[in-house]
Amino acid sequence: MTSPHASLVPASPARRLAAWGVHLLTVSSAPAGLLAMRAAVQGDAVTSFLWMSYTLAIDAIDGTLARAVRVKEVIPWVDGARLDDIVDYFTYVLVPCFFAVQMGLLPAGWAIPVVSLMAIASGYGFSQTTAKTADHFFTGFPSYWNIVVFYLYLLGWSPAVNACWLVAFAIAVFVPIRYVYPSRTTTLRALTVTLGIAWAATLLYALLALTTVPRWLVTASLAFPVYYFVLSLSLHARHRS
């Protein structure tokens, strides 16, 4: 029987420590998700969103770090992509679902059916062999539920309207449109990353000033999601043609 360590590339202790450190960084989002859920139970939306923001930040950098350290070569028996998907499904899907129910964002009688649809749709989305394409696109709406829920909370729409938006995005998971992978899709990547950083800073300010943030600022921040969807749809159309 071949040892699972047979393909291990000789590496210095420092490099091996760095590789394990990247995996530890990735999985640190799981306890952060639990803390976000606990804060939601306590009715503390700010703390809950701060922990969700932590998971977003980790997800934004761990892939780059993994490629820089060449984790696959140093620890080939640990599938970092699978670990990332497991953690992302928890933090991007289940935690926001729990928040939406716990914080009363949905109609009481429809809350569980709606979040169940979100969880099922995202389960399908994550399990697709083309969930992430070779040329760095997501297939179907990429389950940014934490961001969607954050906007629904800030905008203060009625539970019925919130439910309609969540159902629409859940359906979008099944529609095989190619969505931009912000840090890896090459077309307009510098612009996308620059705008994304400015957008993230705006949302962080909105989060820290949750009860006093001007509504116009929240509305204006939707410019980046609009840019993201327009860019995704235009590149998808170009790909089909």
N, C-alpha and C positions, 0 to 999 in steps of 0.2 A: 504493500500500500504506500502510495506517495505521501510524504509528509506535507501538511498544509503550509509548512514554512519553507518548502523546497525552493520556491522561487524568490525567496527573500534576498534582496540586494544588500550586499555588505554596506553598512552605514555606520557613521560615528555615533557614539552615545548621544551627542547633542542633537544630531539630525533625527535619531529615533525618538528622542524626547519631544522634539518639535512636532513630529508626526502624530504622536499620541496626544500632544497638546491640542492639535487641530481637532481631532475626534472629540476630545473632552469639551472643547469650545462649542462644537456642534450640539452635543448632547446636553449642554448646560441650559439650552432652551427648554428642555422638558420640565425641570423643576421651576423655571421661570413661568411656564404656562400654568403649573399648579398654583403658584403664588398669585397669578392673575385671576384664577378662578376663586381662590380664597378671598381676594379683595372684592370680587363681584358679589360674593355671598354677604360680605360685610357692607355692601352698598357703596364701596369706595371706588368710583369709576376712574378717578385720576390714577390711583395706584395700579388698578387693573390694566389700564391702557399703557402705563409706563412699563410694566412687565411685558406686555405684548410688543411694545416698541423695542425692548431689549431683544426679543426673539427675531424681530425684523432686521435689526442691526447685525446680529450674529449671522443670520442667513445671507445678508448682503456681502459679508466678508469671508465666510469660512471656505467657500469654494475657491476663491482666489488664493487664500492661504494654503489650501490643500494642493493646488497646482504648483505653487511656489516651492513647497517643501517636497513635492512629488511623493505624496503619501502612498499612492498605489504601489510604488516601487519599494518603499520601506516597510509597509505593513500590508502585503498583498492579500492576506487572509481575512481582512476586515473590509467589507464593502461600504465605503464611505457614502456612495450615492444612495444605497438602501437606507443607511442610518439617517441620512439627511431627509429622505422621503418620509420615514417613520415619524421623525421629530416634526417635520413640517405639517404632516396631516394632523397631528395633535395641536400644534400651536396656531396654524393658519385656519383650521377647520373646527375642531372640537371646542377649543377655548372660546372663539368668537360665538359659536352656537350657544354655549353655556351662558356667556355674557348676555346675549340677546334675550334669552329666556329669563335669566335672573333679574335683569334690569328692566323688564317689562316693555321691551321694544316692539313686541308682537302682540296681536290679539290673544287673549287668554285661551280661547278654544282652539286656536290655530298654531300656537307657538311650537308645540312638539311636532306636528306634521311638517311645518315649514323647515325647522332646523333638521328634521330627519331627511327631508329632500336635499338639503344642502350637504349633509354628511354622505348620503348615498351618491349624489352627483360627483362629489369630490373623490369619493372612493373609486368611482369609475375613472375619473380624470387622472388620478395618481397612478392607477394600474395600467393605463394604456402604454403599449410599447413605444408609441410616438408622443408620449406626454411631453418630452423634450426632444426636439428634432436634432439631427446631426448638424444643421446649420444654425442652431441656437435660437429656436422659437418654441413657445409653449403651444400645445394643441388644445383648443377650447379655452374658455375662461379659466385663468390659472389660480382659482381659489384664493383670491386676495380678500378673504372674508373679514379679517381683522381690520383692514382699511375701510371696507364697505360699512361695517358695523360702527366704526369710529365716526364716519360721516353721518350715518343715520342718527347717532346719539347727538352729535353737534347740531344738526339741522332741526331736530325736534319735530319731525313729521309725525303724523298719526300712526298708531300701530298698523292700521290697515294698509297705508301707503308703504310703510317699511316692509310689510309682508310681500307686497307686490314686487318691490325691487329685489328682494332676496330670492323670490321664486324666479324672476326673470334672469338673474345671474346664474341660478342653479341650472336652468334650462340651457343657458349659454355654455355651460361646461360640455354639453353633449354636441354642440355645434362645432365642427372641426375647422374653425378659423384659427389661423396662426397668429399668436400674440407675441409681441416683442419680449425678449428676455433682456431686461434693461442693461445689465452689466456685460452681456456677451453678444447680443445681436450687433453685427458690425455696422449696419446702415445707420448713420447719424448717432453713433454710440456716444461720442464726446458731448454732443448737444443733449442727448437723453440723460446722460449721467449728470451733467451740469444742472439741467433743469430739475432732475430728481433730487439732487442735494438741496437746492433752494426750496423745493416743495417740502422735503422732509424737515428742514429747519422751520418752515412756516407751521407745519403740523405740530412740531414739538412745542413751539410757542403757544399754539392754540390749546395744546394739552395742558401745559403748565398754567395757562390762564383760562381754564375750562369754563368757569362760570361767568367770566367777563369778556371773553374774546368777542370782538365785533363780528356780527353775522356777515358783513360784506367781505371780511378777510377769509372766512370759511368758504364763502361762495367763490371768491377769486381764486382760492387754492385749487378749485376744481379744474382750473385751466390745464394743469398737468395731466390729470386722468383723461381729460378730453384729448389732449395731445397724444397721449399713449394709445388710446383707442383709434384715433384717426390714423396715426402712423402704422399701427398694427393692421388695420383694415386696408390701407393703401398698399402695404407690402404684401399682404395676403392676395390682393387682387393682381398685383404684378407677378406674383409667383404662379397663380393660376393661368395667367395669360402667356 
